[in-house]
Amino acid sequence: MTQKSPIHVIGGGMAGSEAAWQIARAGLPVVLHEMRPERATDAHKTDQLAELVCSNSFRSDDAANNAVGLLHEEMRRLGSLIMTCADRHKLPAGGALAVDRDGFAGAVTEHLASEPLVQIDRGEVGDLPPADWGATIVATGPLTSPGLSEAIAKATGAEYLAFFDAIAPIVYKDSIDFDTAWFQSRYDKGDGADYINCPLDQAQYQAFLHALIEGDSAEFKDWEKATPYFEGCLPIEVMASRGVDTLRFGPMKPVGLTDPRTGQRPHAVVQLRQDNALGSLYNMVGFQTKLKYGAQTEVFRLIPGLEQAQFARLGGLHRNTFINSPSLLDEELRLKSHPHLRFAGQITGVEGYVESAAMGLLAGRFAAAEVSGRILTPPPASTAHGALLNHITGGAKAESFQPMNVNFGLFPALPPTGGKRLKKKDRKPALSERALSDLAAWAGQTTAAAQ
């Protein structure tokens, strides 16, 4: 099928650049809209596509033992432009993939500028595109322009669009000590066991409070400083500084809870709420924070039951723009109310450069398949791409949705072998092996469908 009109991609960051590349690789024309340099942002310094503004690291490149390393490998196998350019401009960084930022962005820009099927349109798209544009991907990232942000809010409902990202840490359930922690809802509401509770006595609470207030906090970046704190999402260390009992009457209130070990109400309680449909990840309720990552792990492991906690994501508080994807997007990243529009990248609620590019890769492939009259099923949830896609389009709880990095807690569990679960040290390599096998089968189906 010949596509006469181009697919439009709004945003020339990691997701938009990858989406445009995937569309062109499918043999279809694409217009890539990038507002820089006509309209600058508070964070970008150049007009290059895929400019990295916060870090030059793609994080771990270990495909066998780290979920983001597995995502790297999946993207390589799917012909990712972002990974091709990252590999060509990598710097020594141990087991991590770090890149020369200028060289990397220059290479992405050169590849797209020299591709005959790609037209780069420099200028702001200040409103949702008209329906006569046809298939369009919105990949405008965490710094979406005010005009487009307002248009998205009108199309989706303002309550589904966040501009201030208050992130609480997420803990792997299997790293919580249930000799101390227990399941119970406050006053036994709901199912009566909707939360995991970690109790603190008075001495433990005082020690935790002191460590929290004295913890090393990150500074806001210049472009974040204009965004004020909201009382509803204060960093927990700010709440703690307001008085010794502030947390006990806030996110750590113990009322309505009984420690089964003592039969008494604890002095204070940290509650964790299930964060994904698999029940493998739990969110620390009310624990958004500006503590640096090292300080977070040190301080939060003072909490009884979390001494050996492993974190799928640490907390943060920063300016961001993202939509409530579980409510708004279908499994092909289409906006349910405007199905000619797809969203990709950080605006969908994925966290991280690599995750953003991966969602751009999928959005580009979905759009190319659709306009070519092909059916492209989503990748299996057992793959890194599929696990992340599933999380943002339905696996996460819409009412508590927050940006998420890829992690093994998003993957379906491995079935027992011979009636026995794998040893802990063998699980990640086994999950990665399954993912790459399932990805190959999915990629083979999509290739065959395109022929």
C-alpha positions as CSV (number, residue, x, y, z in Angstrom):
1,M,0.0,0.0,0.0
2,T,1.5,3.4,-1.0
3,Q,1.2,6.1,1.7
4,K,0.8,9.4,-0.1
5,S,0.6,11.6,3.0
6,P,3.5,11.6,5.6
7,I,3.2,10.4,9.2
8,H,3.8,13.4,11.5
9,V,6.0,13.2,14.5
10,I,6.0,16.1,17.0
11,G,9.2,16.4,19.0
12,G,12.8,15.7,18.0
13,G,14.0,14.2,21.2
14,M,14.9,10.5,21.9
15,A,11.4,9.2,21.3
16,G,10.5,11.4,18.3
17,S,13.9,10.7,16.6
18,E,13.5,7.0,17.0
19,A,9.9,7.0,15.9
20,A,10.8,8.9,12.7
21,W,13.6,6.5,11.9
22,Q,11.4,3.4,12.4
23,I,8.8,4.9,10.0
24,A,11.4,5.7,7.4
25,R,12.8,2.2,7.7
26,A,9.3,0.9,6.9
27,G,9.5,2.8,3.6
28,L,7.1,5.6,4.6
29,P,7.5,9.4,4.5
30,V,7.6,11.2,7.8
31,V,7.7,14.9,8.9
32,L,9.6,15.4,12.1
33,H,8.6,18.6,13.8
34,E,11.1,20.1,16.2
35,M,10.5,23.6,17.7
36,R,14.2,24.3,18.4
37,P,15.9,26.7,17.6
38,E,12.7,28.7,16.8
39,R,11.5,28.2,20.3
40,A,14.1,27.3,23.0
41,T,13.5,25.4,26.2
42,D,14.9,26.1,29.6
43,A,17.0,22.9,29.5
44,H,18.3,22.4,25.9
45,K,21.5,24.2,24.8
46,T,21.6,23.2,21.1
47,D,19.3,22.6,18.1
48,Q,20.5,19.0,17.7
49,L,18.0,16.2,17.7
50,A,18.1,13.8,20.6
51,E,20.0,16.2,22.8
52,L,20.8,14.7,26.2
53,V,20.2,17.4,28.8
54,C,20.6,15.7,32.1
55,S,23.1,12.9,31.9
56,N,25.4,11.2,29.4
57,S,24.7,7.7,30.7
58,F,22.2,5.2,29.3
59,R,22.8,3.3,32.6
60,S,23.7,-0.4,32.7
61,D,24.5,-2.2,29.5
62,D,24.3,-5.7,31.1
63,A,21.6,-7.5,29.2
64,A,21.7,-10.6,31.3
65,N,21.2,-9.0,34.8
66,N,19.7,-5.5,34.3
67,A,16.4,-4.6,32.7
68,V,17.7,-1.5,31.0
69,G,20.6,-3.4,29.6
70,L,18.1,-5.9,28.3
71,L,16.1,-3.0,26.7
72,H,19.4,-1.8,25.1
73,E,19.8,-5.3,23.5
74,E,16.2,-5.5,22.3
75,M,16.5,-2.1,20.7
76,R,19.7,-3.1,18.9
77,R,18.0,-6.2,17.5
78,L,15.1,-4.1,16.3
79,G,17.3,-1.7,14.4
80,S,17.2,1.3,16.8
81,L,18.9,4.5,15.5
82,I,19.4,5.7,19.1
83,M,21.3,2.5,20.1
84,T,23.3,2.6,16.8
85,C,24.5,6.1,17.5
86,A,25.0,5.5,21.2
87,D,27.3,2.5,20.5
88,R,29.3,4.5,18.0
89,H,29.9,7.3,20.5
90,K,30.3,5.4,23.8
91,L,32.8,6.4,26.4
92,P,34.5,4.3,29.1
93,A,32.1,3.7,31.9
94,G,32.6,0.3,33.3
95,G,29.4,-1.8,32.8
96,A,27.4,1.3,31.9
97,L,26.8,2.7,28.5
98,A,27.8,6.4,28.5
99,V,28.1,8.5,25.4
100,D,29.8,11.6,24.1
101,R,26.6,13.8,24.2
102,D,27.6,16.1,21.4
103,G,28.8,13.3,19.1
104,F,25.7,11.2,19.9
105,A,23.2,14.0,19.1
106,G,25.2,15.0,16.0
107,A,25.0,11.5,14.7
108,V,21.3,11.2,15.3
109,T,20.7,14.5,13.5
110,E,22.9,13.6,10.6
111,H,21.2,10.2,10.1
112,L,17.7,11.8,10.0
113,A,18.7,14.8,8.0
114,S,20.3,12.6,5.3
115,E,17.3,10.2,5.1
116,P,15.3,11.0,2.0
117,L,12.0,9.9,3.6
118,V,12.4,12.2,6.6
119,Q,11.6,15.9,6.4
120,I,12.7,17.9,9.4
121,D,10.3,20.9,10.0
122,R,11.8,23.5,12.4
123,G,8.9,25.2,14.2
124,E,6.6,24.9,17.1
125,V,3.4,22.9,16.9
126,G,1.3,24.9,19.4
127,D,-1.9,22.9,19.3
128,L,-3.1,19.4,18.7
129,P,-2.7,18.6,15.0
130,P,-5.8,18.6,12.8
131,A,-7.4,15.2,11.8
132,D,-6.4,15.8,8.2
133,W,-2.7,15.3,9.2
134,G,-3.7,11.6,9.6
135,A,-1.4,9.4,11.7
136,T,0.5,11.6,14.2
137,I,2.9,10.8,17.1
138,V,3.2,13.3,19.9
139,A,6.7,12.8,21.5
140,T,7.3,16.2,23.1
141,G,8.9,15.0,26.3
142,P,8.8,16.4,29.8
143,L,9.2,20.0,28.6
144,T,6.2,20.1,26.3
145,S,5.5,23.7,25.2
146,P,2.7,25.6,27.1
147,G,0.4,25.8,24.0
148,L,0.6,22.1,23.2
149,S,0.3,21.2,26.9
150,E,-2.9,23.2,27.2
151,A,-4.3,21.6,24.0
152,I,-3.5,18.1,25.4
153,A,-5.2,19.0,28.7
154,K,-8.3,20.1,26.8
155,A,-8.4,16.9,24.8
156,T,-7.7,14.5,27.7
157,G,-9.2,16.4,30.7
158,A,-6.9,18.5,32.8
159,E,-6.9,16.0,35.6
160,Y,-5.1,13.5,33.4
161,L,-2.1,15.8,32.8
162,A,0.6,16.3,35.4
163,F,3.1,19.2,35.4
164,F,4.8,18.5,38.7
165,D,6.1,15.0,39.1
166,A,6.2,13.9,42.8
167,I,7.7,10.4,42.8
168,A,7.8,8.0,45.8
169,P,10.2,5.1,45.9
170,I,9.0,1.7,44.7
171,V,10.2,-1.5,46.4
172,Y,10.4,-5.0,45.2
173,K,7.9,-7.0,47.3
174,D,10.2,-10.0,47.6
175,S,12.8,-7.8,49.4
176,I,10.5,-6.9,52.2
177,D,10.9,-8.7,55.5
178,F,7.5,-10.1,56.4
179,D,8.7,-11.2,59.8
180,T,8.2,-7.6,60.7
181,A,5.9,-6.2,58.0
182,W,2.2,-7.3,57.6
183,F,-0.8,-6.8,55.3
184,Q,-3.6,-4.6,56.6
185,S,-5.8,-1.7,55.5
186,R,-6.4,1.1,57.9
187,Y,-9.5,0.2,59.9
188,D,-9.6,-3.0,57.8
189,K,-11.3,-1.2,54.9
190,G,-11.5,-2.6,51.4
191,D,-10.2,-6.1,51.3
192,G,-8.7,-5.6,54.8
193,A,-5.2,-6.2,53.5
194,D,-4.6,-3.7,50.8
195,Y,-1.4,-2.3,52.3
196,I,1.9,-3.6,53.5
197,N,2.7,-2.0,56.9
198,C,6.2,-1.4,58.4
199,P,6.0,-0.4,62.1
200,L,8.3,1.9,64.1
201,D,8.5,2.3,67.8
202,Q,9.3,5.7,69.3
203,A,13.1,5.2,69.3
204,Q,13.1,3.9,65.7
205,Y,10.9,6.8,64.6
206,Q,13.2,9.4,66.3
207,A,16.3,7.8,64.6
208,F,14.5,7.7,61.2
209,L,13.4,11.3,61.6
210,H,16.9,12.5,62.4
211,A,18.4,10.7,59.5
212,L,15.7,12.0,57.1
213,I,16.2,15.6,58.1
214,E,20.0,15.3,57.9
215,G,20.0,13.4,54.6
216,D,21.8,14.8,51.6
217,S,19.3,16.4,49.3
218,A,19.6,17.2,45.6
219,E,19.2,20.8,44.4
220,F,16.5,21.8,41.9
221,K,17.9,22.5,38.4
222,D,17.6,26.2,37.3
223,W,14.7,25.4,35.0
224,E,12.8,23.6,37.8
225,K,13.1,26.3,40.4
226,A,10.1,28.3,39.2
227,T,7.8,25.4,40.0
228,P,6.7,25.7,43.6
229,Y,6.1,22.9,46.0
230,F,2.4,21.9,46.3
231,E,1.2,21.1,49.8
232,G,-0.2,17.8,48.5
233,C,3.2,16.6,47.3
234,L,5.8,18.0,49.7
235,P,9.1,16.2,50.0
236,I,8.9,14.0,53.0
237,E,12.0,15.6,54.5
238,V,10.3,19.0,54.2
239,M,7.3,17.6,56.1
240,A,9.6,16.1,58.7
241,S,11.3,19.5,59.3
242,R,8.0,21.1,60.3
243,G,7.8,19.3,63.6
244,V,8.6,16.0,65.4
245,D,5.0,14.6,65.0
246,T,4.2,16.0,61.5
247,L,4.9,12.6,59.8
248,R,3.0,10.7,62.5
249,F,-0.1,12.8,61.7
250,G,0.6,12.6,57.9
251,P,1.9,9.7,55.8
252,M,3.2,7.7,58.8
253,K,0.1,7.9,60.9
254,P,-0.5,4.6,62.7
255,V,-4.3,5.0,63.5
256,G,-6.5,2.1,62.5
257,L,-3.6,-0.4,62.4
258,T,-2.5,-3.2,64.8
259,D,0.9,-4.8,64.8
260,P,0.1,-8.6,64.9
261,R,3.3,-9.2,66.8
262,T,2.3,-7.0,69.7
263,G,-1.4,-6.6,69.4
264,Q,-0.8,-2.9,69.8
265,R,-0.9,0.2,67.6
266,P,2.6,1.1,66.6
267,H,4.1,4.6,67.3
268,A,4.4,5.2,63.5
269,V,3.9,3.2,60.3
270,V,5.2,3.3,56.8
271,Q,2.6,2.0,54.4
272,L,3.3,0.5,50.9
273,R,0.6,0.2,48.3
274,Q,0.6,-2.3,45.4
275,D,1.9,-0.6,42.2
276,N,1.4,-3.1,39.4
277,A,-1.1,-5.7,38.4
278,L,1.5,-8.5,39.0
279,G,1.8,-7.5,42.7
280,S,5.6,-7.5,42.5
281,L,6.1,-3.8,43.1
282,Y,5.0,-1.7,46.1
283,N,5.0,2.1,46.4
284,M,6.0,3.9,49.6
285,V,2.9,6.0,50.2
286,G,3.6,9.7,50.6
287,F,7.4,9.3,50.4
288,Q,8.2,11.7,47.5
289,T,11.6,13.1,48.2
290,K,14.5,15.3,47.0
291,L,17.1,13.2,48.9
292,K,20.0,12.0,46.7
293,Y,19.8,8.4,45.7
294,G,22.5,7.2,48.1
295,A,20.9,8.9,51.0
296,Q,17.5,7.4,50.1
297,T,18.7,3.9,50.3
298,E,20.6,4.5,53.6
299,V,17.7,6.3,55.3
300,F,14.8,4.2,54.0
301,R,16.6,1.0,55.1
302,L,16.3,2.2,58.7
303,I,12.6,1.4,58.5
304,P,11.8,-2.0,60.1
305,G,10.9,-4.5,57.4
306,L,12.9,-2.6,54.8
307,E,16.4,-3.3,56.1
308,Q,17.2,-5.3,52.9
309,A,14.9,-3.4,50.6
310,Q,15.7,-3.4,46.9
311,F,14.3,-0.4,45.0
312,A,12.8,-0.7,41.5
313,R,12.8,3.1,41.5
314,L,14.0,5.8,44.0
315,G,12.0,8.9,44.8
316,G,12.2,12.3,43.2
317,L,10.4,15.6,42.7
318,H,10.8,17.6,39.5
319,R,9.0,19.6,36.8
320,N,7.6,17.2,34.2
321,T,4.7,16.8,31.9
322,F,3.1,13.4,31.5
323,I,-0.4,12.0,30.8
324,N,-2.2,9.3,32.7
325,S,-1.5,6.7,30.1
326,P,-3.4,3.7,31.7
327,S,-6.6,5.8,31.5
328,L,-6.0,7.5,28.1
329,L,-4.0,5.2,25.8
330,D,-4.7,1.9,24.2
331,E,-2.2,-0.9,23.8
332,E,-0.9,0.6,20.6
333,L,-0.2,4.0,22.3
334,R,-3.2,5.6,20.6
335,L,-5.2,8.3,22.4
336,K,-8.6,6.6,22.9
337,S,-10.5,9.8,22.3
338,H,-8.4,10.8,19.2
339,P,-7.2,7.5,17.7
340,H,-5.2,9.2,14.9
341,L,-2.9,10.5,17.7
342,R,-0.2,8.4,19.3
343,F,1.9,9.4,22.3
344,A,5.5,8.3,22.9
345,G,8.4,9.0,25.2
346,Q,8.4,10.6,28.6
347,I,5.0,12.2,28.1
348,T,3.5,8.7,28.4
349,G,4.9,8.2,31.9
350,V,8.1,6.3,31.2
351,E,11.2,7.5,33.0
352,G,14.6,7.6,31.3
353,Y,16.2,8.3,28.0
354,V,16.3,4.6,26.9
355,E,12.7,4.0,27.9
356,S,11.6,7.1,26.0
357,A,13.4,5.9,22.9
358,A,11.9,2.4,23.2
359,M,8.4,3.8,23.3
360,G,9.2,5.9,20.2
361,L,10.4,2.8,18.5
362,L,7.1,1.1,19.2
363,A,5.0,4.1,18.3
364,G,6.8,4.4,15.0
365,R,6.3,0.8,14.2
366,F,2.6,0.8,15.2
367,A,1.9,3.9,13.1
368,A,3.8,2.6,10.1
369,A,1.9,-0.7,10.3
370,E,-1.5,1.0,10.6
371,V,-1.1,3.3,7.6
372,S,0.2,0.3,5.6
373,G,-2.9,-1.7,6.3
374,R,-1.1,-4.2,8.5
375,I,-1.9,-5.5,12.0
376,L,1.0,-5.3,14.4
377,T,0.3,-6.9,17.8
378,P,2.1,-5.5,20.8
379,P,5.3,-7.2,21.8
380,P,4.9,-9.9,24.5
381,A,4.9,-8.6,28.1
382,S,7.8,-11.0,28.7
383,T,10.0,-8.7,26.7
384,A,11.4,-5.4,28.0
385,H,9.5,-3.4,25.4
386,G,6.3,-5.3,26.1
387,A,6.6,-5.1,29.9
388,L,7.1,-1.3,29.8
389,L,4.3,-0.9,27.2
390,N,1.9,-3.1,29.3
391,H,2.7,-1.1,32.4
392,I,1.9,2.3,31.0
393,T,-1.2,1.1,29.1
394,G,-2.9,-0.9,31.8
395,G,-0.6,-2.8,34.1
396,A,-0.2,0.2,36.4
397,K,-3.0,1.5,38.6
398,A,-4.4,4.7,37.0
399,E,-5.2,6.3,40.3
400,S,-1.6,6.2,41.5
401,F,0.2,6.3,38.1
402,Q,3.7,7.8,38.2
403,P,6.7,7.7,35.7
404,M,8.5,4.4,35.8
405,N,11.9,3.1,34.6
406,V,12.0,-0.4,33.1
407,N,12.7,-3.1,35.7
408,F,12.3,-6.8,36.1
409,G,9.4,-6.3,38.5
410,L,7.3,-5.4,35.4
411,F,7.9,-8.8,33.8
412,P,5.6,-11.8,34.3
413,A,7.1,-14.3,36.7
414,L,8.9,-17.4,35.3
415,P,7.0,-20.6,35.7
416,P,8.5,-23.1,38.2
417,T,10.8,-25.7,36.7
418,G,10.2,-29.2,38.0
419,G,7.9,-27.7,40.6
420,K,10.7,-25.5,42.0
421,R,11.4,-21.8,41.6
422,L,14.7,-20.7,40.2
423,K,17.3,-19.5,42.7
424,K,17.3,-15.7,43.0
425,K,20.7,-15.3,41.3
426,D,19.4,-17.2,38.2
427,R,16.1,-15.3,37.8
428,K,17.3,-12.2,36.0
429,P,19.4,-14.1,33.4
430,A,16.4,-16.5,32.8
431,L,14.0,-13.5,32.4
432,S,16.5,-12.0,29.9
433,E,16.9,-15.2,28.0
434,R,13.1,-15.6,27.7
435,A,12.7,-12.0,26.7
436,L,15.2,-12.2,23.8
437,S,13.7,-15.4,22.6
438,D,10.1,-14.0,22.7
439,L,11.3,-10.8,21.0
440,A,12.8,-12.8,18.1
441,A,9.5,-14.5,17.6
442,W,7.6,-11.2,17.6
443,A,10.1,-9.5,15.3
444,G,9.9,-12.4,12.9
445,Q,6.2,-12.1,12.8
446,T,6.3,-8.4,12.1
447,T,9.0,-8.8,9.4
448,A,6.9,-11.5,7.7
449,A,3.8,-9.4,7.8
450,A,5.7,-6.5,6.1
451,Q,6.7,-8.7,3.2
